[in-house]
């Protein structure tokens, strides 16, 4: 009997030690007790990133270069060798993000579109646009059935954030409204993602979306914005010898680097106070502030460097629960590679196109 008791005590002790190894103090087990995020809050986070990308591009690229008389944004940007209009930037970005197949879809719509493809696609969308035009402080939301699935949909007001938005619409021959002013609602951003199948009870406003899915949605938008900026702005301008990207872009007649553009988007989105925060981090940062700040981030960067298919994730608490995903951040243009390989402060100088250069850490507050 004593031997049997001793045997079970040893098993319990081993189990306790194993638990300490598998679950680091301060971290929760991802397989049990995991909290979700309401569909409304998830949509707010997605919109914060979409809006931040558009604001960063409009303010720090289009307006800045126009004021310096270096470049202008035009509807015929390919033929004119100019910049994309902010609406075109968002349209191409949404097409890239939507094609990733993560479930999220978003697009521009308007009651007064220049492009007729942007007209509302249902009476509900039309009603939503009219509502956010009258009351631009909150989105218009609803749940809809498509096939055998429930979907959450929301329309957020799309405001004129720069003079280029206003002047383009007011002077365009195809525009049905020509009296826009800065700050006016010019249309809406439709956000759409799945909730569940018809076999489930009809979802309510409190329907929970898993945190892994929400961070995937946020990351899809970020990656799309970065691809558009890297490919259609930086790479295209540099190949045509129109303008270069530089780390000291503020002091020079230059574009910001793709990594700097992403960090600027992060700064704007983080100020939205929707429970979302993201950063660029790296094991080989040029700026030491972009290094890993804790053991988890260091481990995550090492993991995504080896296995860059899925993010490395954790659930943790600091007075309230948070979920964090670290996604691999690859070298997407020659400017990324050249900057890191040639920079005197860079601790690694043998990067190649498509190499993992670091990670995008997306953190969301849970409810």
N, C-alpha and C positions, 0 to 999 in steps of 0.2 A: 504493500500500500504506500509506504514512504517513497519507494522508487517511482511509483506511478505519479505521485504528487510532484516529486522532483522533476519528472519528465515534462509534465504540463507546465510547471514554472519556467523551465528552460525554453519551451515553445513560445510562451507568452513574452519572455524576455527578448527572444530573437525577433518576434513579430514587432515589438516596440522599437527595437533598434532599426529594423527594416523600414518602419514608418518614418523614423527620423531621417533616414537616408533619402526616401522617396519624396517626402513633403518638407521642404525647407521651412523653418520658422517664419511666419508672416505670409506664407503662401498657402492657398487653399487647393484641395484636390479638384481638378477640373471635371471629374466624373461624377461628383455628387454635390447636391445642395447648390448648384450653380444658379445664379440669378440671371434674369433676362432684362431686356430693355423694351419699354412700350414702343409700339409702332410710331406713335407721334414723336417721341423723343429721338428715335432712330432717324426719322425723316428730317428733324431739325438738325441733326449732326451732318447728314448728307448734304443738306442745303447750305450749311455753314461752309463746307469745303468748296462746293460749287461756286458760291458767291465770293469766297475768298480768292479763288483762282481767277475769276473774272475781274475782281477789283484790282488784284496785283498786276494783271496784264494791262488793264485800262489805265491805271494810274502811273505805274512805274515803267511801262514800255510805251504804250501809245501816246499818252499825254506828254510824258517827259521828252520823248524824241521829237514830237511835233513842236513843242515849245522851244527846243534847241535847234529847230529847223534842219534836222538830220533826216527824218523819215516821216511819212504820213501813212495812215491806214486808209485803204481804198477798197471798194467793192471788188474791183478787178486787180487784186493784190498780186496774182501770179504774173499777169501781163505787165503791170506797172512797176514791179520790183519793190512793192511797198509792204506794209504790215497788214495783217488780217484785221478786219473790224472786230471789236469785242464780241459781237453777236456771232460772227463767223468762227472765232476762236472757240466759243462755247459749243457751237453746233458740231464742229469737227471733234472736239473733245468728247461730247456726249455720244457720238457715233462710235468712237473707239471704245469708250467705257461700256456701252451697251453690247458691243460685239464680244466682250470677254465672257459672257455667259454666266455671270455670278448671280443673276436674278434681278438686279437693279437696272432700271431704265429711266432716263430723264431726257428732257428736251425743252426747247423754247416754244412758246405759243403766244399769240397776241390777237386782240380784237382788230388791230390795225397793222397787219404784217406787210412788209415789203415783199417777202417770199410767201406765196400762197400756201406752201407746204406747212407753214407755221400757224395756219388757222386752227381754232379749236376743233377737236375731232368728235365731240359729242355735246349734247345739250348741257350735260353736267359740267364739262370743261368751260363752256361758254358762261354758265352761271357762276362758276368759280372765278373766272377772269373779271366778271362784272363786280363780284363781291370784293376781291382783293384790290380792285381799282378804287372802290368806295372806302374800304377799310384795309389799308396797306400794312397794318401793324400785326396781322396774324394770317396764317395760311388758311386756305379752304381745303377741307379734307373729307374723304368718303371711302367706303369699302365697296368693291365691285366684284362681280363674278365673271370669270373668263374661262370658258371650257370647264374643267373640273377643279378649278382653283379659285380661292379668294385672293384678292389683291388690295393692298392699301395704296391709295392715291392721294396726292396733295398738290395744290397749286400755290406757289409762293410768288409774291409780287416781284417783278423784274423792273428795277428802277433805272433811270438815266443817271449814270454815275460820272460820266465825263461829257465834255462839250462835243466830242466827236460823235457820241451817241445821238445827241440832240440835233446837231447840224446835219448828220446823215439822213435821219428820218424826216426832218422838216423840209429838206431841199430835194429829196428823192422824188422823181416823177411818178413812181409807183406807190408812194405813201398816201394813205387815205386820211392821215392826220398830220398837220404841219404846224402845230403850236406847242410842241413839247418844250419843257423847261427842265433844268437840272433838278433831280429829285422826283420827277413825275414817274408814275407807274406806266411803263410802255408795253407791258405784257406780263407774262408769267413763266415760271419754270415748273414744269410738271414732273413730279417724282413718283415712281411706280415700282412696287416690289411685292412678291408673293407672301401670303400669310399662312395658307394651309389649304387642304383639299375640301371638296364639298361634303365628304363623308364626315367631316368634323362639324361641330356646332358653329353657327355663324360667329365670326370673330367680333369682338367689341373693341372699343377704344383702348382697353387695357391689355390687349393681346400682346404677348411677349415675343420679342425677336431675340434669338440667341446672340451673345456678344461676338462670337466668332464670325457670324454672318454680317453683323454691323461693321466690324473692322474690315472685313473683305469689301464691303460696299465703299467705305471711306477710302480704302487703298486703291480701289478701281478708279475712282474719280481723280485721286492724286496722280496716279500713273498716267492716266489719259492726258491730264493737263501738262504734265512734264513732257510727255511724248510730243504733243503739239508744239510746245514752246521749243523743245530741243530740235525737232525736225523741220518745222515750218518757219521758225524764226531764226534761231542761232545757226543751225547747219546751213540753211538756205542762204542767209545773209553772208556768212563767211565764205561759202563756195563761190558766191558771185562777187566777192570782195567789196561788198557794200558797207558793212560795219562788222567789227569784231566783238567778241565777248571777253570780258576781263574781270578779274577779281576786284579791281579798284574802279568799277564801273561808275560809281558816284562822282569821282573826280575826273573821269575821262569821258570822251564821246564814244561810249561803248554800251553794249548789252550786258546785263548781269549774266553770270554763268547759270546753267540749268540747276545746279545745286542751290545757288543763291535764290533763284526764283522759287524753288520749292520751299526753302526756309522762309521766304517772305510770305508765301501763301499760308504757311504754318503760323506765323506771327499774327496774321489777320484772323484766321480761323480760331486760334486760341483765345482771342479777345471776344468772341461771340458769346462766351459763357453758357455753352450748351452741354457741358460735361465732356468735352472732347479736347484732347491735346495730342499733338504729334511733333516729332523731331527727327532730324537726320543725325545718325550716330555712326561711328566708324572705329575700327581697331587701328586705323592709320589716318587720323584726322589732320588736316592742315591747321585748322583752328583747334587747340586743345579742348575748348568748350564743347566740341562735338564728339568727344570720346565717351565711352560707356561710363555711367555714373554709379553703377552698382554691379554686384555679382551676376544678377540675372541678365542684364544687358550685355555684359561681356560674354556670358555663356551663349546668349541668343545670337550674337554676331558670329561667334565661332561655329555654331550649328548651321546658320543660313549660308555661311561661306561654303560648307561641305555639302549641304543639302538645300539648294536654293529653289526648291519647288513649293514648299509650304512655309508659312511663318512659324516662328517659335513663340509660344503663348504661355501666359500665366494668369491666374486669378489671385488677387491679393487684397489685403485690407490695411487701411490707415485711417482709422475712425469710421470710414465707410468703404464698401467694396469697390474695387476697380478691376478692369480687365485690360490686359496689354498684349499686343501682338507686334512682333518685330519681323518685318518683311525684308527680303534681300533687295539691296539697291545696286543696280548694275550700271556699268559705263555704257551709256546709250549713244553718245556721239564722240567724235574725235576730240572735241573741245574738252570733254570730261577727262579723257585719257591724257591729253597734252598738258592740261592744267596740273593734274596731280603728278605726272612724271617729271615735269620741268620745275615745279614750285620748290624753292629752296627750303621751305619748312615741311615739305612732304616726307614722311618716314618710309614711304614705299614708292618706287619709281619704275616699276615694270608692269604697270597695268596695260591690258589690252581691251579692245572693244568687247563688251558683254561680260567682262569680269565683274564679280561681286566686289564693290568698293566699300560697302558698309550696309546700313540697314535703315529702314523707315519705321520708327517706333510709334505705333498708334495706341493711345491710352484713352479708355472711356470709363466714365463713372456709371456704376450700376445702381438700380433702384432698390 
